[in-house]
Amino acid sequence: MGHTLLCPLGLFLLNLLYRGQAQERPQPVLTVSPSWPSPGASVTLNCRVDHPSAGWSFYWYKAVPQKSDYSYSYELLPGSENGTEQDLFIIDGQTHTAGYVCRAGREDRVFYSSYSKPKFVWSGDLNSAASLTVSPDSVQHFTKTSVSLSYDDIILVSPVRPVAEGLPVTLSCKLKTQTVYNVDFYKNDKLIQNDTRRELTISAVSKSDEGFYKCKWRDSADGWTSPESWFSVKSASRPGKASTFLVLLTVGLLCGVLLIILPLLFLYRYRKSKGQNLFI
C-alpha cells in the first residue's frame, strides 16, 4: 500500500519540478563594443540568450538611475518597440555616458526572459573641455608597442572600484598639476554641493549614493567641467547560502555521530552491569 501511494506522489513531485525548471526565465547577457567610444562614434549592443528554444525577439533599453531609490528605470530605445530579429543593435552617434539593458521575448511576447544586467558605455561630451588623445590614432595596438595617451584640463578624482556600504569616500576636482577650489559637484546632472570646499565627502556611503558624478570649476573662464564618472557602491557582505549549508551539514553530522555513539555506550554499560550482577 505504501509503495502504491509513494510512486504516484514521486511522479507528481518530479513533474512539478520539471515544470518549474521549464518556466524559469533565462538570463540574457549584454555586451557593448566599444565600451569607451570616441564622441559621436557607433556602439554595438549584443544580447546573448543561452536557451534551447529558438524564435527570440530582442528588446533594447536605456538604463536610467533613479534618484529616489537604488534601482533603474528602463526606457525602450527607438526602433526597439516591436523587438528585433537580430541579437545585435547599433547606436549611432554616441555622445555621452549611458547604461543599456536587453531582454528577449518569444511567441508574440507571451514569454519574456529576465532583464540583462546593465552595461555602460563611457563617452565624453562633444562640448566637454577635456579630451583624450591616443597616438597612434587606432583602437587596436600590437603588444609591446608604444602608445601615447594625453589628457589636459580637469578631471574628477573618484574610486575606480565599488566602495562597500558604510565606508567613507572623498571626491575631488583636479587639474593636471593641482587640486582646485571653488568647485561645484553634480550627481546625475543635479547640483549637490557648491561652496568653497575643494572636496565632496560622504561619511558613510549607501546604495542611494550610486550615480554619475562630475565637477565644475567655477573660477575658470570657460566653466571647465570634468567628464562624468560612475560611482558604484557594493552591499556589505552577508553569510551566503554556502556557509549556511556548511553549518547545517556540520550539525547534521554531529547529530548522526551522537545517534550512533549513544546506543553503543548504553549497550556497553548495560552489558557491564549484567556481568557484575552475574559475578555477585
Helices and strands as residue ranges (DSSP letters): H 2-22, E 29-33, E 41-48, E 57-65, E 72-76, E 88-94, E 98-106, E 111-112, E 119-121, E 133-135, E 148-150, E 154-157, E 163-164, E 169-175, E 183-187, E 190-194, E 199-202, G 207-209, E 211-217, E 229-231, E 233-234, H 241-279
